[in-house]
């Protein structure tokens, strides 16, 4: 990604796509909590920001480590690894909820 236009395009796409994932995941989490554990909705809603902060801290740590050992040009691979892990987890969650008849 040496061209400025490509970098701007990628940043714009990230700025548009990240909010599309965060709100639906929060709503899904709260819907599961309200349907299975009605008394735990307040706990579920308070856990959401905690997990976001853990995610930010973890990704900052791995990004700093990647930057230190492999340089700025390879920092995108760090994000790619997180994207693959997230995709795998989402597929597993979808399969389990489909088997349980929740979707």
C-alpha positions as CSV (number, residue, x, y, z in Angstrom):
1,X,0.0,0.0,0.0
2,X,2.4,2.6,-1.2
3,X,-0.1,4.8,-3.0
4,X,-1.9,7.5,-0.8
5,X,-5.2,6.8,-2.7
6,X,-5.1,3.1,-1.6
7,X,-4.4,4.1,2.0
8,X,-7.3,6.6,2.0
9,X,-9.6,4.0,0.5
10,X,-8.7,1.3,3.1
11,X,-9.1,3.8,5.9
12,X,-12.5,4.9,4.6
13,X,-13.6,1.3,4.3
14,X,-12.5,0.5,7.8
15,X,-14.3,3.6,9.0
16,X,-17.5,2.4,7.4
17,X,-17.3,-1.3,8.2
18,X,-16.2,-1.3,11.9
19,X,-19.5,0.4,13.1
20,X,-21.5,-2.1,11.0
21,X,-20.1,-5.0,13.1
22,X,-20.1,-3.5,16.6
23,X,-23.7,-2.6,17.0
24,X,-25.2,-5.8,15.7
25,X,-22.9,-7.9,17.9
26,X,-23.9,-5.9,20.9
27,X,-27.6,-6.4,20.1
28,X,-27.1,-10.1,19.4
29,X,-25.3,-10.5,22.8
30,X,-28.1,-8.6,24.6
31,X,-30.9,-10.6,22.8
32,X,-29.3,-13.9,23.8
33,X,-29.0,-12.6,27.4
34,X,-32.6,-11.4,27.5
35,X,-34.0,-14.6,26.0
36,X,-32.0,-17.1,28.0
37,X,-31.1,-15.2,31.2
38,X,-33.6,-12.3,31.7
39,X,-32.1,-11.5,35.1
40,X,-28.7,-11.1,33.6
41,X,-29.4,-8.4,31.0
42,X,-27.8,-5.7,33.1
43,X,-24.7,-7.8,33.6
44,X,-24.6,-8.5,29.9
45,X,-24.9,-4.8,29.0
46,X,-22.1,-3.9,31.5
47,X,-19.8,-6.6,30.1
48,X,-19.9,-5.2,26.6
49,X,-17.6,-2.2,27.2
50,X,-15.3,-4.4,29.3
51,X,-14.7,-6.8,26.4
52,X,-14.2,-3.8,24.0
53,X,-11.5,-2.5,26.3
54,X,-9.9,-5.9,26.5
55,X,-9.9,-6.1,22.7
56,X,-8.4,-2.7,22.3
57,X,-5.6,-3.5,24.8
58,X,-4.9,-6.8,23.2
59,X,-4.8,-5.4,19.7
60,X,-2.6,-2.5,20.8
61,X,-0.2,-4.9,22.4
62,X,0.1,-7.1,19.4
63,X,0.3,-4.2,17.0
64,X,3.2,-2.7,19.0
65,X,4.9,-6.0,19.1
66,X,4.4,-6.5,15.4
67,X,5.7,-2.9,14.7
68,X,8.8,-3.5,16.8
69,X,9.8,-6.8,15.3
70,X,8.5,-6.7,11.8
71,X,8.2,-3.0,10.9
72,X,5.3,-0.7,9.7
73,X,5.1,-2.4,6.3
74,X,4.0,-5.7,7.9
75,X,1.5,-4.2,10.4
76,X,-1.5,-5.1,8.2
77,X,-0.8,-8.8,8.7
78,X,-1.6,-8.3,12.4
79,X,-5.0,-7.0,11.4
80,X,-5.5,-9.7,8.9
81,X,-4.9,-12.4,11.6
82,X,-7.5,-10.8,13.8
83,X,-9.9,-10.7,10.9
84,X,-9.4,-14.4,10.2
85,X,-9.9,-15.3,13.9
86,X,-13.0,-13.2,14.0
87,X,-14.4,-14.8,10.9
88,X,-13.7,-18.2,12.3
89,X,-15.5,-17.4,15.6
90,X,-18.5,-15.9,13.8
91,X,-18.9,-19.0,11.7
92,X,-18.7,-21.2,14.8
93,X,-21.2,-19.1,16.6
94,X,-23.6,-19.1,13.6
95,X,-23.4,-22.9,13.4
96,X,-24.0,-23.4,17.1
97,X,-27.0,-21.0,17.2
98,X,-28.4,-22.6,14.0
99,X,-28.2,-26.0,15.6
100,X,-29.8,-24.8,18.7
101,X,-32.6,-23.3,16.7
102,X,-32.0,-19.7,17.8
103,X,-31.7,-18.2,14.3
